[in-house]
Amino acid sequence: MLFWFRFFSHWPLWALHLLGSLGGWLAWCLSGRYRRRFLDNARQAGLGWGRVWPAVGQAGCMTAELPRLWLGRMPHLEWADDRAAVQAYASGQGVLFLTPHMGCFEVTAQALALRFSSQHGPLTVLYRPARHAGLGELMALVRQRPGLQAVPTNLAGVRQMIKALRAGEAVGLLPDQVPPEGMGVWLPFFGRPAYTMTLAARLALQTDARVVLIWGERLPWGRGYRLHTRPLGHDLSSDLETAVVQINQAMEAMVLTCAQQYLWAYARYKAPRKVL
């Protein structure tokens, strides 16, 4: 697997995105289950086919671009607006960056590390250790890089994130990811109950971190990525469930700004996996 990732890491981004887009449409054509989940999730958000069909190819791009992002030369990055991030760091408090499964969420961490880590310390991110031996070797190689601190999805990882936030550093999370059983609550996401992590809200409430929303827009024709940031816009409620609802609402608003790049086939409404 490492051989193929190294091979594709030298490809131009436009070629990877073309290959990925074709793969995304192939998956759409071959899997009825995939199509149904994609369309059901889009309808749940009140969106028709005309708003979301580009997301079919974009889902394939998300996979195809990984070799370049993990092992290759960094593509072009530009910031649409970095004021929310700059102001949050300037506050001296910890910064909690939240992004949904939209656009290239892999590049957001790397862009933040390149832009801010030399002055404000590393960005701490969660990762789930791979079950496949070859993929595990690859992830161990790429997850630890200058400006980034990857921690596992366990209690030790959570403690490291709390420590980083209390030290005035930053943490990145995908709060619309379905957590394991016992680590979330059933709350509405686009009007339907979804098992939602409480970790993001707990981190913000326990450390008084500044919450910043961020997402990485995939530019057309492999031209690179554009980073968007904005503040949450209000304080989180001190009530945990209310705070989680507020974060869900913020994710919904972000998704609707660019539904063409959201991962609509993600099993957002699935039951959580049991922790053995």
Protein Blocks (a to p, Z undefined) as FASTA:
>chain_A
ZZmmmmmmmpcfklmmmmmmmmmmmmmmmmmklmmmmmmmmmmnopafklmmmmmmmmmm
mmmmmmmmmmmccdddddfblklmmmmmmnopacddddddehjfklmmmmmmmmmmmmno
padddddddfblklmmmmmmmmpcghiacddddfklmmmmmmmmmnopacdddfkbccde
hiaccddeehiacdddfklmmmmmmnopacddddddddehhiapadddddehiacdfblk
lmmmmmmmmmmmmmmmmmmlccfkbcfkbccdddZZ
